[in-house]
């Protein structure tokens, strides 16, 4: 797997947005291939520190090798970034100067066909676990979830307009034999979508997104986690969140807006009684997206949206 490559998305925009400084303390909640972490450590030299988390053993191993020139300045943890508050307290960190969340799946996870993330790996088992110790796999979902629950995750997490027919056909297929390969799943999806709608990218794209999100619990507690992270910044510290589909982006947008809101009292009241104070200043009026040059070299950046806020 040594030839697998991960290209960090919106790298320059993230690093500039985080306003990296020498001696700063930073948190990368989604280590992945270590591309963003590398730049954070490089720009914060010689005294900057980094804490990074990932659930993928391979990601941690690769990143450890990639970051070894910064030995002594980083701590890599096999943990979920949603445990941010506990990690911060455990390490005795008062506050971070910058926090980054890249919510996309790593390129090497998709490109390693044996991981079952890619709809192009027909002969592989649908797995999709970022953490190999996770008992829930895409195969388990496909073969055990009731039809209504399948329909819900396809519609909610994949924004799949044909969720009802796909869920129904999955249940019909597995009543005769288990769904064992990605190729079988692709055939089910292909038969579930009217031909006139098959021109909009690969027909399995949305279903695979939904399954991956469900397997890894990617949406669970995301709103509260972003709130906790922003509150875990030092004054003037910044949080950057990269999302890859509308549900994630909507959660990030809503969380940051909630943090930016100052007083939610009825405007007819003469004085504020709610006590709510603005906690961040949003720096991106509209999300930052990839430019033409990046899109030419990395098509996976096409759906990326970056939002940045600063602790006040």
C-alpha positions as CSV (number, residue, x, y, z in Angstrom):
1,X,0.0,0.0,0.0
2,X,3.1,2.3,0.0
3,X,2.2,3.7,-3.4
4,X,-1.2,5.0,-2.2
5,X,-1.2,8.8,-2.3
6,X,-3.4,11.3,-0.4
7,X,-3.7,14.8,-1.7
8,X,-4.8,17.4,0.9
9,X,-7.7,19.5,-0.2
10,X,-7.7,23.3,0.0
11,X,-4.3,23.1,1.6
12,X,-3.1,26.7,1.1
13,X,-6.5,28.1,1.9
14,X,-6.6,26.1,5.2
15,X,-3.1,27.1,6.3
16,X,-3.7,30.8,5.5
17,X,-7.0,30.7,7.2
18,X,-5.6,29.2,10.4
19,X,-3.0,32.0,10.5
20,X,-0.3,29.6,11.7
21,X,2.3,31.1,14.1
22,X,5.6,29.9,15.5
23,X,5.0,28.4,19.0
24,X,1.3,27.9,18.4
25,X,-0.6,24.7,19.6
26,X,-2.7,23.1,16.9
27,X,-5.2,20.3,16.6
28,X,-5.9,18.3,13.4
29,X,-8.9,16.1,14.1
30,X,-8.7,14.2,10.8
31,X,-5.0,13.3,10.3
32,X,-5.5,11.2,7.1
33,X,-2.4,11.3,5.0
34,X,-0.8,14.0,7.1
35,X,-0.7,16.7,4.4
36,X,-2.4,19.4,6.5
37,X,-0.5,18.4,9.6
38,X,2.8,18.6,7.8
39,X,2.1,22.1,6.7
40,X,1.0,23.1,10.2
41,X,4.2,21.8,11.7
42,X,6.3,23.4,9.0
43,X,4.7,26.8,9.3
44,X,4.7,26.8,13.1
45,X,8.5,25.9,13.3
46,X,10.6,25.8,15.3
47,X,8.4,25.6,18.5
48,X,4.8,24.9,17.3
49,X,3.1,21.8,18.6
50,X,0.4,19.6,17.0
51,X,-2.1,17.1,18.3
52,X,-3.8,15.0,15.7
53,X,-6.3,12.2,15.8
54,X,-7.5,9.4,13.4
55,X,-9.3,6.1,13.7
56,X,-7.3,4.5,10.9
57,X,-4.2,2.5,11.9
58,X,-2.7,2.8,8.5
59,X,-3.2,6.6,8.4
60,X,-1.4,7.0,11.8
61,X,1.5,4.8,10.6
62,X,1.9,6.7,7.4
63,X,1.6,10.1,9.0
64,X,4.2,9.1,11.7
65,X,6.7,8.4,8.9
66,X,5.8,11.6,7.0
67,X,6.1,13.8,10.1
68,X,9.2,12.3,11.6
69,X,11.3,15.4,10.7
70,X,9.2,17.2,13.3
71,X,9.9,14.6,16.0
72,X,9.1,15.9,19.5
73,X,6.6,18.4,18.3
74,X,3.5,16.3,17.5
75,X,1.3,13.8,19.3
76,X,-0.7,11.3,17.1
77,X,-3.6,9.6,18.8
78,X,-5.9,6.8,17.6
79,X,-9.1,8.4,18.7
80,X,-12.2,10.1,17.4
81,X,-12.0,13.8,17.0
82,X,-15.5,13.9,18.7
83,X,-13.7,13.1,21.9
84,X,-12.0,16.5,21.6
85,X,-12.9,17.8,25.0
86,X,-11.6,14.7,26.8
87,X,-8.4,14.7,24.7
88,X,-7.8,18.4,25.5
89,X,-8.3,17.8,29.2
90,X,-6.2,14.6,29.3
91,X,-3.3,16.4,27.7
92,X,-3.6,19.4,29.9
93,X,-4.0,21.9,27.1
94,X,-5.6,25.2,28.1
95,X,-6.5,26.2,24.6
96,X,-5.5,25.7,20.9
97,X,-4.3,28.4,18.5
98,X,-5.9,26.5,15.6
99,X,-8.2,23.6,14.9
100,X,-8.7,21.8,11.6
101,X,-11.4,19.3,10.5
102,X,-11.2,17.8,7.1
103,X,-14.4,15.7,7.0
104,X,-13.6,13.9,3.8
105,X,-12.5,10.3,3.4
106,X,-8.8,10.0,2.7
107,X,-7.7,9.3,-0.9
108,X,-5.8,6.2,0.1
109,X,-8.9,4.7,1.8
110,X,-10.8,5.0,-1.4
111,X,-7.8,3.9,-3.6
112,X,-7.1,0.8,-1.4
113,X,-9.8,-1.4,-3.0
114,X,-9.7,-3.9,-0.2
115,X,-11.2,-1.4,2.2
116,X,-14.5,-1.5,0.4
117,X,-15.0,2.3,0.1
118,X,-14.9,2.5,-3.7
119,X,-17.8,1.6,-6.0
120,X,-15.2,0.7,-8.6
121,X,-14.0,-2.3,-6.7
122,X,-16.6,-4.8,-8.0
123,X,-15.1,-8.0,-6.4
124,X,-14.5,-6.6,-3.0
125,X,-16.6,-6.8,0.2
126,X,-18.5,-3.6,1.1
127,X,-16.7,-2.7,4.3
128,X,-16.1,1.1,4.6
129,X,-14.8,1.1,8.1
130,X,-12.2,3.8,9.0
131,X,-11.6,2.0,12.3
132,X,-11.0,-1.7,11.6
133,X,-12.2,-2.5,15.2
134,X,-15.7,-1.0,14.4
135,X,-18.2,-3.9,14.5
136,X,-20.5,-2.2,12.0
137,X,-19.7,-2.7,8.3
138,X,-21.5,-1.7,5.1
139,X,-22.2,-5.4,4.6
140,X,-23.9,-5.6,7.9
141,X,-26.1,-2.6,7.1
142,X,-27.0,-4.0,3.6
143,X,-27.9,-7.4,4.9
144,X,-29.5,-6.6,8.3
145,X,-31.0,-3.1,8.3
146,X,-34.8,-3.0,7.8
147,X,-36.1,-1.5,4.6
148,X,-37.3,1.8,6.2
149,X,-34.0,2.3,8.0
150,X,-32.1,1.7,4.7
151,X,-34.4,4.2,3.0
152,X,-33.7,6.8,5.7
153,X,-29.9,6.7,5.6
154,X,-29.9,6.7,1.8
155,X,-32.2,9.8,1.7
156,X,-30.7,11.6,4.7
157,X,-27.0,10.9,4.3
158,X,-26.8,10.3,0.6
159,X,-29.5,12.7,-0.6
160,X,-30.5,9.9,-2.9
161,X,-33.8,10.7,-4.7
162,X,-34.4,7.0,-5.4
163,X,-33.8,5.8,-1.9
164,X,-37.1,4.0,-1.7
165,X,-36.6,1.9,-4.7
166,X,-32.9,1.1,-3.8
167,X,-33.9,0.1,-0.3
168,X,-36.7,-2.1,-1.6
169,X,-34.5,-3.8,-4.1
170,X,-31.7,-4.4,-1.5
171,X,-34.2,-6.2,0.7
172,X,-35.6,-8.2,-2.2
173,X,-32.1,-9.3,-3.3
174,X,-31.0,-10.3,0.1
175,X,-34.1,-12.4,0.7
176,X,-32.6,-14.8,-1.9
177,X,-28.9,-14.5,-1.0
178,X,-26.7,-12.2,1.0
179,X,-25.2,-9.2,-0.7
180,X,-21.5,-10.1,-0.7
181,X,-19.7,-7.9,-3.1
182,X,-19.7,-4.3,-4.3
183,X,-20.5,-5.5,-7.8
184,X,-23.8,-7.0,-6.5
185,X,-24.7,-3.7,-4.8
186,X,-23.8,-1.8,-8.0
187,X,-26.2,-4.0,-10.0
188,X,-29.0,-3.5,-7.5
189,X,-28.6,0.3,-7.6
190,X,-28.4,0.4,-11.4
191,X,-31.7,-1.4,-11.6
192,X,-33.3,0.9,-9.1
193,X,-32.7,4.2,-11.0
194,X,-34.6,5.1,-14.1
195,X,-32.3,5.2,-17.2
196,X,-33.0,8.8,-17.9
197,X,-31.3,9.7,-14.6
198,X,-28.2,7.6,-15.1
199,X,-26.2,10.4,-16.8
200,X,-25.4,12.3,-13.5
201,X,-22.2,10.7,-12.4
202,X,-21.8,7.1,-11.2
203,X,-25.2,5.8,-10.0
204,X,-23.7,4.3,-6.8
205,X,-22.0,7.5,-5.6
206,X,-24.8,8.7,-3.3
207,X,-25.5,5.3,-1.8
208,X,-21.9,4.7,-1.0
209,X,-21.6,8.1,0.6
210,X,-24.7,7.3,2.8
211,X,-23.3,3.8,3.8
212,X,-19.9,5.3,4.7
213,X,-21.4,8.0,6.9
214,X,-23.6,5.4,8.7
215,X,-20.8,2.9,9.2
216,X,-18.5,5.6,10.7
217,X,-21.0,7.7,12.5
218,X,-19.7,10.7,10.7
219,X,-22.7,13.0,11.4
220,X,-23.3,11.9,15.0
221,X,-22.5,14.7,17.5
222,X,-20.8,16.7,14.7
223,X,-22.7,19.9,15.6
224,X,-21.8,19.7,19.3
225,X,-18.2,18.8,18.5
226,X,-17.7,21.9,16.4
227,X,-19.2,24.0,19.2
228,X,-16.8,22.3,21.7
229,X,-13.8,22.8,19.5
230,X,-14.5,26.5,18.9
231,X,-14.8,27.0,22.7
232,X,-11.5,25.1,23.1
233,X,-9.6,27.8,21.2
234,X,-7.5,30.6,22.7
235,X,-8.7,34.1,22.1
236,X,-7.8,34.9,18.5
237,X,-7.4,31.2,17.7
238,X,-9.2,29.9,14.6
239,X,-11.2,26.8,13.5
240,X,-11.3,25.6,9.9
241,X,-13.9,23.0,8.8
242,X,-13.8,21.3,5.3
243,X,-17.0,19.5,4.3
244,X,-17.8,17.5,1.2
245,X,-21.5,17.3,1.2
246,X,-24.4,19.6,2.0
247,X,-25.4,17.9,5.3
248,X,-21.9,18.4,6.8
249,X,-21.7,21.9,5.5
250,X,-25.1,22.8,6.8
251,X,-24.1,21.5,10.3
252,X,-20.8,23.5,10.3
253,X,-22.6,26.6,9.1
254,X,-25.3,26.3,11.8
255,X,-22.8,25.6,14.6
256,X,-20.6,28.6,13.7
257,X,-23.6,30.9,13.3
258,X,-24.9,29.9,16.7
259,X,-21.5,30.7,18.2
260,X,-21.4,34.1,16.4
261,X,-24.9,35.1,17.6
262,X,-24.9,37.8,20.3
263,X,-28.1,37.9,22.4
264,X,-31.2,36.0,21.4
265,X,-33.7,37.9,23.4
266,X,-36.9,39.2,22.0
267,X,-36.1,42.6,20.5
268,X,-38.9,44.2,22.3
269,X,-37.1,43.8,25.7
270,X,-35.3,46.9,26.8
271,X,-32.2,45.0,28.1
272,X,-30.7,41.6,27.4
273,X,-31.8,38.9,29.8
274,X,-30.5,35.8,28.0
275,X,-26.8,36.5,28.7
276,X,-25.7,35.0,25.4
277,X,-22.4,36.5,24.1
278,X,-20.8,36.2,20.8
279,X,-18.0,33.5,21.0
280,X,-16.6,33.6,17.4
281,X,-16.3,35.8,14.4
282,X,-17.0,34.0,11.1
283,X,-14.3,34.9,8.6
284,X,-15.9,33.3,5.6
285,X,-19.1,35.0,4.5
286,X,-19.4,32.3,1.9
287,X,-17.5,29.0,2.0
288,X,-14.2,28.8,0.2
289,X,-14.0,26.3,-2.7
290,X,-11.2,24.9,-4.8
291,X,-9.8,27.0,-7.6
292,X,-9.4,25.9,-11.2
293,X,-5.8,24.8,-10.8
294,X,-6.6,22.5,-7.8
295,X,-9.6,21.1,-9.6
296,X,-7.5,20.2,-12.6
297,X,-5.0,18.2,-10.5
298,X,-7.5,16.8,-7.9
299,X,-11.1,16.3,-9.0
300,X,-12.0,15.1,-5.4
301,X,-11.8,18.8,-4.3
302,X,-14.8,19.7,-6.5
303,X,-17.3,19.3,-3.6
304,X,-15.1,20.7,-0.8
305,X,-16.3,23.7,1.2
306,X,-14.2,25.5,3.8
307,X,-15.5,27.6,6.6
308,X,-13.3,29.5,9.1
309,X,-14.1,31.3,12.3
310,X,-12.0,33.1,14.9
311,X,-12.5,33.0,18.7
312,X,-13.3,36.5,20.2
